[in-house]
Amino acid sequence: MNEKKLLIGLGAVVGVLVLAVIGVTAVVIARGGGGGSGSNASDPKSSAAGPRVQGELRLPGDDPLTLDPALVTDVSSATYIVELFGGLVMLDKDLKIQPDIAKEWTISPDGLKYTFKLRDDVTFSQSGRRVTATDFKYSMERAANPQTDSPTADTYLGDIVGAKDMIRNRAKEISGIKVIDDTTLEITIDAPKPYFLAKLTYPTAFVVNKDQIDKDRRNWTRKPDGTGPFKLSEWKIGERVVLVPNEKYHADPKPNLKRVTYNLAGGSVLTQYENGEIDLAGVGVNDIDRIRDKSEKLNKEFIEKPELTTSYLAFNTRQPPFDDPKVRQAFGMAIDKQRIVDVVLKKIVPPAEGILPPGMPSYNTAIKGLGFDPARAKQLLQESKYQGRLPRVVLTLSGQGQNVGPTVEAMLEMWKANLGVEVEVEQVETATFFQDVNRGKYQMWELGWAADYPDPENFLDIHFFSESRQNSTQYNNPEVDKLLLQARTERDNEKRFQIYNQVERILVQDAAWVPLFYGSAPLLVKPYVKGFQTTGLVVPILRYVSVEK
């Protein structure tokens, strides 16, 4: 999430929604997530997670980096946060904007003023205190407070009048947020933007309990007092996360599960699935041929669906040698993505041409990437200002002490064979990696982006507008800026999407990113799990799920 980043090379699928989003790219894949066969034991009554209770859903998981909605930037953390917290509006399982704590809203004719009418029956899950409009003003201003140091406030709240002033420490409150009364909140934005409501579905706009935070600013997320469909019952680092239904939850459908247990201990996801220890599992490249085989008994439990994700190679456009677009183009054209997909990844994901994934509004099949052309790639290196004599080149990856994975190994070999360039690999701790990507520290890195809401603005404007705080490549193109500004306030979606197509064509040729693969979710789902569907985004999906055993 912004940044809901998919770590290329990530191992086992982690968590149902990470599963839904990360099932995904070369990502689960690059380290063969879920490898191994395991035994075919029937569902045990107990496992490392403890005795199973009736109506319990068991999932693979990962420790969240944070449970603070104002700070979340990764899919793993967001998976839990969307179940524990809520906002004015939300995305449903069909990715439609629906009322959450706001039961209705009106938009002024000029598109600038949003008036939200809140439900009067919503309470915080742990304390039982009623949620009011003042809580929303506090929560958004807390995210915008420089002391919170939210990496996402500027992106998701920055359209609100006065938000950027507070984020930049020029104001003590957000002038565009007004509490009319306990159930009425008024938000004024700086220009009519058709995607603004969708931005409010992102966790930065979720409501948090000031009383709880004031009592224990350091540890309040150990038992967060949210408004989501579930509550955090237990979190044992490295072992398990347990969610239970929020009996005070206000929206329909209400949770049907009795408990959700995430196994954080790691190990082979597929083995755990076959042993009945978990109920959903991503399928990695080592097992995909077996699971796709119609004679395999698990094939009846197998689904594959596209996801709104794109894996990419990114360059710092201000650091040598990638400050020269010809060098960026050369590195992109030296990668045979189709061969990687066919041979290394066994067609578990499709190669990417553009930045926007299939299924995203304005996705255009006519947009083509740079293509694989080793001869032209070598020529571009010679034509660059470096004339083929490059400085040290380093590819930085998230995750210390782990195998870089076959996709990265393949690219390293292709750069060596097709460009004559030896690329070094640096692996860093995950939290540090995310922070330093945003700070522009790295020269070249590999990541993925999962859409936060189904609008091309969430890919193109966030990552490539020159003044965006999420512009980690530090890309700056006045023509792109002009088009992005035009798209922001274009109310005709057809025209707006045409503008985004123009932007995408420029970006692909300029090689700010080299798109690698689009997302796919190869999953195994137990037949007794009902109502689960992949959504392509991290949304509160668990309330739609039931376990019939």
C-alpha positions as CSV (number, residue, x, y, z in Angstrom):
1,M,0.0,0.0,0.0
2,N,1.5,3.1,-0.5
3,E,3.8,1.8,-0.5
4,K,2.1,-1.4,-0.6
5,K,5.2,-2.8,-2.1
6,L,5.6,-6.4,-3.3
7,L,9.1,-7.7,-2.5
8,I,10.4,-9.4,-5.6
9,G,11.8,-12.7,-4.4
10,L,9.5,-12.8,-1.3
11,G,9.2,-16.4,-0.1
12,A,6.1,-18.0,1.2
13,V,2.9,-16.2,0.7
14,V,2.0,-14.3,3.9
15,G,-1.5,-13.8,5.0
16,V,-4.8,-14.1,3.1
17,L,-4.6,-10.7,1.5
18,V,-1.0,-10.7,0.9
19,L,-1.9,-14.0,-0.6
20,A,-4.5,-12.3,-2.7
21,V,-2.1,-9.6,-3.8
22,I,1.2,-11.2,-3.6
23,G,0.3,-14.6,-4.9
24,V,1.4,-12.6,-7.6
25,T,4.6,-11.9,-9.2
26,A,7.9,-13.5,-9.4
27,V,7.8,-12.8,-6.0
28,V,6.3,-15.8,-4.3
29,I,7.9,-17.4,-7.0
30,A,11.5,-16.3,-7.0
31,R,12.3,-18.2,-3.9
32,G,10.0,-21.0,-4.7
33,G,7.5,-20.1,-2.0
34,G,5.6,-23.1,-0.7
35,G,8.0,-25.7,-2.1
36,G,7.9,-29.2,-0.8
37,S,5.2,-31.8,-0.8
38,G,4.7,-32.9,2.8
39,S,2.3,-35.6,3.9
40,N,-1.3,-36.0,3.0
41,A,-2.5,-36.1,6.6
42,S,-6.1,-35.1,7.3
43,D,-6.8,-31.9,9.2
44,P,-5.2,-32.2,12.6
45,K,-7.0,-31.0,15.6
46,S,-4.0,-29.0,16.6
47,S,-0.8,-27.6,15.2
48,A,1.9,-25.1,16.1
49,A,-0.9,-22.5,16.3
50,G,-2.7,-24.5,19.0
51,P,-6.0,-26.5,19.0
52,R,-8.3,-25.6,16.1
53,V,-11.7,-24.3,17.0
54,Q,-14.9,-24.6,15.0
55,G,-15.2,-21.8,12.5
56,E,-11.5,-20.9,12.6
57,L,-9.6,-19.9,9.4
58,R,-5.9,-20.6,9.4
59,L,-3.5,-18.7,7.1
60,P,0.2,-18.3,6.5
61,G,1.4,-14.9,7.8
62,D,4.2,-12.6,8.5
63,D,4.9,-10.2,11.4
64,P,3.6,-6.8,10.5
65,L,6.1,-4.0,10.3
66,T,3.5,-1.7,12.0
67,L,-0.2,-1.8,13.0
68,D,-0.4,2.0,12.9
69,P,-2.6,3.1,9.9
70,A,-0.7,6.3,9.6
71,L,2.6,4.5,9.1
72,V,1.8,1.4,7.0
73,T,3.6,1.1,3.6
74,D,3.7,-2.7,3.0
75,V,1.2,-5.3,2.1
76,S,1.9,-7.6,5.1
77,S,1.0,-4.9,7.6
78,A,-1.9,-3.6,5.6
79,T,-3.4,-7.1,5.5
80,Y,-4.0,-6.8,9.3
81,I,-4.8,-3.1,9.4
82,V,-7.7,-3.2,7.0
83,E,-9.4,-5.9,9.3
84,L,-8.7,-4.0,12.5
85,F,-9.5,-0.4,11.5
86,G,-11.9,1.5,9.2
87,G,-12.6,4.9,7.8
88,L,-15.3,7.0,6.3
89,V,-15.5,4.8,3.2
90,M,-14.2,1.4,2.1
91,L,-13.7,-0.8,-0.9
92,D,-15.8,-3.9,-1.0
93,K,-14.8,-7.3,-2.5
94,D,-15.8,-6.0,-5.9
95,L,-13.6,-2.9,-5.4
96,K,-16.5,-0.6,-5.3
97,I,-16.5,2.4,-2.9
98,Q,-19.0,1.7,-0.1
99,P,-20.1,3.6,3.1
100,D,-18.2,2.6,6.2
101,I,-18.5,4.9,9.2
102,A,-19.9,7.5,6.9
103,K,-23.4,6.4,6.0
104,E,-23.8,8.9,3.2
105,W,-22.1,12.0,1.7
106,T,-22.7,14.8,-0.7
107,I,-20.3,16.6,-3.0
108,S,-20.6,20.2,-3.9
109,P,-21.3,21.1,-7.5
110,D,-17.8,22.4,-8.0
111,G,-16.4,19.1,-6.7
112,L,-14.4,20.7,-3.8
113,K,-16.5,20.1,-0.7
114,Y,-17.4,16.7,0.7
115,T,-19.9,16.5,3.5
116,F,-20.0,13.2,5.3
117,K,-22.9,12.1,7.5
118,L,-21.6,9.6,10.0
119,R,-23.4,6.6,11.5
120,D,-24.3,7.2,15.2
121,D,-23.9,3.6,16.2
122,V,-20.2,3.0,15.6
123,T,-17.9,2.4,18.6
124,F,-14.3,1.5,19.0
125,S,-13.9,-2.3,19.3
126,Q,-11.9,-2.5,22.6
127,S,-13.1,0.5,24.6
128,G,-16.7,0.7,23.3
129,R,-16.5,4.5,23.0
130,R,-18.6,6.1,20.3
131,V,-16.8,7.4,17.2
132,T,-17.6,11.0,16.2
133,A,-16.5,13.4,13.6
134,T,-13.9,14.8,16.0
135,D,-12.2,11.4,16.0
136,F,-11.7,11.7,12.2
137,K,-10.3,15.2,12.4
138,Y,-7.9,14.1,15.1
139,S,-6.9,10.9,13.2
140,M,-6.1,12.7,9.9
141,E,-4.3,15.5,11.7
142,R,-2.3,13.0,13.6
143,A,-1.2,11.4,10.3
144,A,-0.3,14.9,9.0
145,N,1.6,15.9,12.1
146,P,5.3,16.0,11.3
147,Q,6.0,14.2,14.6
148,T,4.1,11.2,13.4
149,D,6.4,11.1,10.3
150,S,3.8,9.3,8.2
151,P,5.3,8.3,4.8
152,T,1.9,8.3,3.2
153,A,0.1,11.4,4.6
154,D,1.2,13.7,1.8
155,T,0.1,11.3,-0.9
156,Y,-3.3,10.3,0.5
157,L,-4.3,13.4,2.5
158,G,-2.4,16.0,0.5
159,D,-5.4,17.0,-1.6
160,I,-7.2,18.4,1.5
161,V,-6.9,22.1,1.8
162,G,-4.3,22.8,4.5
163,A,-3.0,19.3,4.8
164,K,0.4,20.0,3.1
165,D,0.8,23.0,5.4
166,M,0.5,20.8,8.5
167,I,2.7,18.1,7.0
168,R,5.4,20.7,6.3
169,N,5.0,22.1,9.8
170,R,3.5,25.4,8.6
171,A,0.2,24.9,10.4
172,K,-1.1,23.2,13.6
173,E,-4.3,21.8,12.0
174,I,-5.8,21.0,8.6
175,S,-8.0,23.9,7.7
176,G,-9.9,21.9,5.1
177,I,-11.3,19.5,7.8
178,K,-14.2,20.9,9.8
179,V,-16.4,19.2,12.4
180,I,-19.9,20.5,12.0
181,D,-21.3,18.3,14.8
182,D,-20.8,14.8,16.2
183,T,-22.1,13.1,13.0
184,T,-21.1,15.6,10.3
185,L,-17.7,16.1,8.9
186,E,-16.8,18.5,6.1
187,I,-13.7,18.1,3.9
188,T,-12.6,20.6,1.3
189,I,-10.0,19.7,-1.3
190,D,-7.8,21.9,-3.4
191,A,-9.3,21.0,-6.8
192,P,-12.0,18.7,-8.1
193,K,-10.4,15.3,-8.2
194,P,-12.6,12.3,-9.2
195,Y,-10.4,9.8,-7.4
196,F,-10.4,11.6,-4.0
197,L,-13.0,9.5,-2.4
198,A,-11.0,6.4,-3.3
199,K,-8.0,7.8,-1.5
200,L,-10.0,7.8,1.7
201,T,-10.1,4.0,1.6
202,Y,-6.4,4.0,2.3
203,P,-5.4,3.4,6.0
204,T,-3.9,6.9,6.4
205,A,-7.5,8.2,6.6
206,F,-8.7,5.5,9.0
207,V,-10.0,6.5,12.5
208,V,-7.9,5.8,15.6
209,N,-8.7,6.4,19.3
210,K,-7.0,9.4,20.7
211,D,-7.7,8.3,24.3
212,Q,-5.8,5.0,23.7
213,I,-2.8,6.7,22.0
214,D,-2.5,9.4,24.6
215,K,-2.3,6.7,27.3
216,D,0.5,4.7,25.7
217,R,2.0,6.3,22.6
218,R,4.7,3.6,22.3
219,N,2.7,0.4,22.7
220,W,-0.9,1.2,21.7
221,T,-0.7,-0.9,18.6
222,R,-0.2,-4.0,20.7
223,K,-4.0,-4.0,21.3
224,P,-5.3,-1.5,18.8
225,D,-8.8,0.0,19.5
226,G,-10.1,0.1,15.9
227,T,-13.5,0.0,14.2
228,G,-12.9,-2.9,11.8
229,P,-14.6,-6.2,11.5
230,F,-12.0,-7.9,13.7
231,K,-10.0,-7.3,16.9
232,L,-6.5,-8.3,17.7
233,S,-6.6,-11.1,20.2
234,E,-3.0,-12.2,20.2
235,W,0.3,-11.3,18.6
236,K,3.3,-13.4,19.4
237,I,6.2,-12.2,17.3
238,G,7.5,-14.9,15.0
239,E,4.7,-17.3,16.1
240,R,1.2,-16.2,15.4
241,V,-1.3,-13.4,15.0
242,V,-4.9,-14.2,16.1
243,L,-7.9,-12.1,15.2
244,V,-11.4,-12.5,16.6
245,P,-14.7,-10.9,15.4
246,N,-15.5,-7.4,16.6
247,E,-18.9,-8.0,18.1
248,K,-19.7,-4.3,17.8
249,Y,-19.0,-4.2,14.1
250,H,-21.5,-2.0,12.3
251,A,-21.5,-3.0,8.6
252,D,-22.9,-6.0,6.7
253,P,-21.9,-8.7,6.3
254,K,-20.7,-9.1,9.8
255,P,-17.8,-11.5,10.4
256,N,-18.9,-15.2,10.4
257,L,-15.5,-16.6,11.4
258,K,-14.9,-17.5,15.0
259,R,-11.2,-16.8,14.8
260,V,-8.5,-16.1,12.2
261,T,-5.0,-17.5,13.0
262,Y,-2.0,-16.5,11.0
263,N,1.0,-18.8,11.3
264,L,4.1,-16.6,11.4
265,A,6.7,-19.4,12.0
266,G,7.5,-19.9,8.3
267,G,8.4,-23.2,6.6
268,S,6.8,-24.8,3.6
269,V,3.4,-23.3,3.0
270,L,2.4,-26.1,0.7
271,T,3.4,-28.7,3.3
272,Q,1.4,-26.9,5.9
273,Y,-1.6,-26.8,3.5
274,E,-1.4,-30.5,2.7
275,N,-1.1,-31.3,6.4
276,G,-4.2,-29.3,7.1
277,E,-2.4,-26.8,9.2
278,I,-3.5,-23.8,7.0
279,D,-6.5,-23.4,4.8
280,L,-5.1,-21.2,2.0
281,A,-1.7,-21.3,0.3
282,G,0.1,-19.7,-2.5
283,V,1.7,-22.0,-5.0
284,G,5.3,-21.3,-6.0
285,V,7.2,-22.1,-9.1
286,N,8.6,-25.3,-7.8
287,D,5.1,-26.8,-7.4
288,I,3.1,-25.1,-10.1
289,D,3.4,-27.9,-12.7
290,R,2.2,-30.5,-10.2
291,I,-0.7,-28.5,-9.0
292,R,-1.8,-27.5,-12.6
293,D,-1.9,-31.2,-13.5
294,K,-5.6,-32.3,-13.8
295,S,-4.7,-35.7,-12.3
296,E,-3.4,-34.1,-9.2
297,K,-6.0,-34.3,-6.4
298,L,-5.1,-30.7,-5.2
299,N,-6.0,-29.4,-8.7
300,K,-9.6,-29.2,-7.7
301,E,-8.7,-26.7,-4.9
302,F,-6.5,-24.6,-7.2
303,I,-7.4,-21.1,-8.6
304,E,-5.4,-18.6,-10.7
305,K,-6.6,-15.0,-11.0
306,P,-4.9,-11.8,-12.2
307,E,-4.0,-9.2,-9.6
308,L,-3.7,-5.4,-9.9
309,T,0.1,-5.5,-9.4
310,T,3.2,-4.8,-11.4
311,S,6.7,-5.9,-10.6
312,Y,9.4,-3.6,-11.8
313,L,13.0,-2.6,-11.9
314,A,13.6,0.9,-10.7
315,F,16.4,3.3,-11.2
316,N,17.5,6.4,-9.3
317,T,17.4,8.9,-12.2
318,R,19.7,11.3,-10.4
319,Q,22.5,8.8,-9.7
320,P,25.1,7.7,-12.2
321,P,24.9,5.9,-14.5
322,F,21.0,5.9,-14.5
323,D,20.8,9.6,-14.8
324,D,21.2,8.9,-18.5
325,P,18.0,7.5,-20.0
326,K,20.0,5.6,-22.6
327,V,21.6,3.5,-19.8
328,R,18.2,2.8,-18.3
329,Q,16.9,1.8,-21.7
330,A,19.9,-0.5,-22.2
331,F,19.4,-2.3,-18.9
332,G,15.7,-2.8,-19.8
333,M,16.4,-4.0,-23.3
334,A,19.0,-6.5,-22.1
335,I,16.4,-8.4,-20.1
336,D,14.5,-11.3,-21.9
337,K,11.4,-11.2,-19.8
338,Q,9.6,-13.7,-21.9
339,R,12.4,-16.3,-21.3
340,I,12.3,-15.6,-17.6
341,V,8.6,-16.1,-17.6
342,D,8.7,-19.3,-19.7
343,V,11.8,-21.0,-18.2
344,V,12.3,-19.7,-14.7
345,L,8.8,-18.9,-13.7
346,K,7.0,-21.5,-15.6
347,K,4.4,-19.0,-16.9
348,I,3.1,-18.4,-13.4
349,V,3.0,-14.7,-14.3
350,P,2.7,-12.8,-17.6
351,P,5.5,-10.4,-18.7
352,A,4.7,-6.8,-18.3
353,E,4.7,-4.3,-21.1
354,G,3.4,-1.1,-19.5
355,I,3.2,0.1,-15.9
356,L,-0.6,-0.3,-15.4
357,P,-1.6,-4.0,-14.9
358,P,-4.5,-5.6,-16.8
359,G,-7.8,-4.9,-15.0
360,M,-6.8,-1.4,-14.0
361,P,-9.0,1.3,-15.6
362,S,-7.2,2.8,-18.6
363,Y,-5.1,-0.3,-19.1
364,N,-4.2,-0.3,-22.8
365,T,-2.9,-3.3,-24.7
366,A,-1.4,-1.0,-27.3
367,I,1.2,0.2,-24.9
368,K,4.4,-1.8,-25.5
369,G,7.6,-1.9,-23.5
370,L,11.1,-1.5,-24.8
371,G,11.4,-5.1,-25.9
372,F,14.3,-7.5,-25.7
373,D,17.1,-6.3,-28.1
374,P,20.6,-7.0,-26.9
375,A,22.3,-5.4,-30.0
376,R,20.4,-2.1,-29.5
377,A,21.1,-2.3,-25.7
378,K,24.8,-2.4,-26.3
379,Q,24.5,0.4,-28.8
380,L,22.7,2.5,-26.3
381,L,25.4,2.0,-23.7
382,Q,28.0,3.3,-26.2
383,E,25.8,6.2,-27.2
384,S,25.3,7.2,-23.5
385,K,27.4,9.9,-21.9
386,Y,29.3,7.1,-20.2
387,Q,30.3,5.6,-23.6
388,G,30.0,2.1,-22.3
389,R,32.4,2.7,-19.4
390,L,30.0,2.5,-16.4
391,P,30.8,3.1,-12.8
392,R,30.0,0.4,-10.2
393,V,26.4,-0.7,-10.5
394,V,24.6,-2.1,-7.5
395,L,21.1,-3.8,-7.4
396,T,19.6,-3.5,-3.9
397,L,17.1,-6.0,-2.7
398,S,15.1,-6.4,0.5
399,G,15.9,-9.2,2.8
400,Q,19.2,-10.0,4.4
401,G,20.9,-13.3,4.2
402,Q,18.5,-14.9,1.8
403,N,18.9,-16.3,-1.7
404,V,18.4,-13.6,-4.3
405,G,16.2,-16.0,-6.3
406,P,16.3,-17.3,-9.9
407,T,14.6,-14.2,-11.4
408,V,17.4,-11.9,-10.1
409,E,20.1,-14.4,-11.0
410,A,18.7,-14.6,-14.5
411,M,18.8,-10.8,-14.9
412,L,22.3,-10.6,-13.6
413,E,23.4,-13.2,-16.2
414,M,21.6,-11.3,-18.9
415,W,23.3,-8.0,-18.1
416,K,26.6,-9.7,-18.0
417,A,26.1,-11.5,-21.3
418,N,24.2,-8.8,-23.2
419,L,25.8,-5.7,-21.9
420,G,29.1,-6.9,-20.5
421,V,28.2,-5.4,-17.2
422,E,28.8,-7.1,-13.8
423,V,26.1,-5.9,-11.5
424,E,26.6,-6.3,-7.7
425,V,23.8,-7.3,-5.4
426,E,23.2,-5.7,-2.0
427,Q,20.6,-7.1,0.4
428,V,19.3,-5.0,3.3
429,E,16.9,-5.3,6.2
430,T,13.3,-4.9,5.1
431,A,12.2,-1.8,7.1
432,T,15.5,0.0,6.3
433,F,15.1,-0.9,2.7
434,F,11.7,0.7,2.4
435,Q,12.8,3.9,4.2
436,D,15.9,4.2,2.0
437,V,14.1,3.6,-1.2
438,N,12.0,6.7,-0.4
439,R,15.1,8.7,0.5
440,G,16.6,8.0,-2.9
441,K,19.6,6.2,-1.4
442,Y,19.8,3.3,-3.8
443,Q,21.0,3.2,-7.4
444,M,18.8,0.4,-8.7
445,W,16.3,-1.8,-7.0
446,E,13.6,-4.3,-7.7
447,L,10.1,-4.1,-6.2
448,G,6.4,-4.5,-7.0
449,W,3.4,-2.2,-6.6
450,A,0.0,-3.3,-5.7
451,A,-2.8,-0.9,-6.3
452,D,-4.3,0.8,-3.3
453,Y,-7.5,1.7,-5.2
454,P,-8.5,1.0,-8.8
455,D,-7.4,4.2,-10.5
456,P,-4.3,4.8,-12.7
457,E,-3.5,7.9,-10.6
458,N,-2.4,5.5,-7.9
459,F,0.4,4.2,-10.1
460,L,1.3,7.1,-12.4
461,D,0.9,10.3,-10.4
462,I,2.1,8.9,-7.1
463,H,5.3,7.5,-8.5
464,F,6.3,9.9,-11.3
465,F,5.0,13.4,-10.6
466,S,8.2,15.3,-9.8
467,E,7.1,16.7,-6.5
468,S,5.5,13.5,-5.2
469,R,7.0,12.2,-2.0
470,Q,6.5,8.7,-3.4
471,N,8.6,9.5,-6.4
472,S,11.5,7.2,-5.3
473,T,13.2,7.2,-8.7
474,Q,13.4,11.1,-8.5
475,Y,12.1,11.2,-12.0
476,N,11.5,14.7,-13.4
477,N,9.8,15.3,-16.8
478,P,8.0,18.6,-17.3
479,E,5.8,17.1,-20.0
480,V,4.7,14.3,-17.7
481,D,4.1,16.7,-14.9
482,K,1.9,18.8,-17.1
483,L,-0.2,15.8,-18.2
484,L,-0.5,14.5,-14.7
485,L,-1.8,17.9,-13.5
486,Q,-4.3,17.9,-16.3
487,A,-5.5,14.4,-15.5
488,R,-6.1,15.3,-11.8
489,T,-9.0,17.5,-12.5
490,E,-10.4,16.0,-15.7
491,R,-13.9,14.9,-14.8
492,D,-14.5,13.0,-18.0
493,N,-13.0,9.6,-17.2
494,E,-12.5,8.7,-20.9
495,K,-10.5,11.8,-21.5
496,R,-8.7,11.3,-18.2
497,F,-7.7,7.8,-19.1
498,Q,-6.4,8.9,-22.5
499,I,-4.1,11.4,-20.7
500,Y,-2.8,8.6,-18.5
501,N,-2.1,6.5,-21.6
502,Q,0.0,9.4,-22.9
503,V,1.9,9.5,-19.6
504,E,2.5,5.7,-19.6
505,R,3.9,5.7,-23.1
506,I,6.4,8.4,-22.2
507,L,7.4,6.6,-19.0
508,V,7.9,3.2,-20.6
509,Q,10.1,4.7,-23.3
510,D,12.0,6.8,-20.8
511,A,12.6,3.7,-18.6
512,A,11.9,5.4,-15.3
513,W,10.7,1.9,-14.4
514,V,11.3,-1.3,-16.4
515,P,8.0,-3.2,-15.9
516,L,8.8,-6.9,-15.4
517,F,5.7,-9.0,-14.6
518,Y,2.1,-8.4,-13.9
519,G,0.5,-10.0,-10.9
520,S,-1.2,-13.4,-10.7
521,A,-2.6,-15.2,-7.7
522,P,-2.0,-19.0,-7.9
523,L,-3.8,-20.2,-4.8
524,L,-5.0,-23.4,-3.1
525,V,-8.2,-23.0,-1.1
526,K,-9.7,-25.7,1.1
527,P,-13.1,-26.7,-0.1
528,Y,-14.6,-26.0,3.3
529,V,-13.6,-22.3,3.0
530,K,-16.5,-20.4,1.6
531,G,-16.8,-16.9,0.3
532,F,-13.2,-16.2,-0.2
533,Q,-12.2,-14.5,-3.4
534,T,-9.1,-12.7,-4.6
535,T,-9.6,-9.0,-5.1
536,G,-6.4,-7.7,-6.5
537,L,-6.2,-5.2,-3.7
538,V,-5.8,-5.3,0.1
539,V,-9.4,-4.9,1.3
540,P,-11.2,-6.2,4.4
541,I,-12.2,-9.5,2.8
542,L,-12.4,-11.8,5.9
543,R,-15.9,-10.8,6.8
544,Y,-17.1,-12.4,3.6
545,V,-15.5,-15.7,4.5
546,S,-16.8,-18.7,6.5
547,V,-15.4,-22.1,7.4
548,E,-17.8,-25.0,7.2
549,K,-16.1,-27.5,9.5
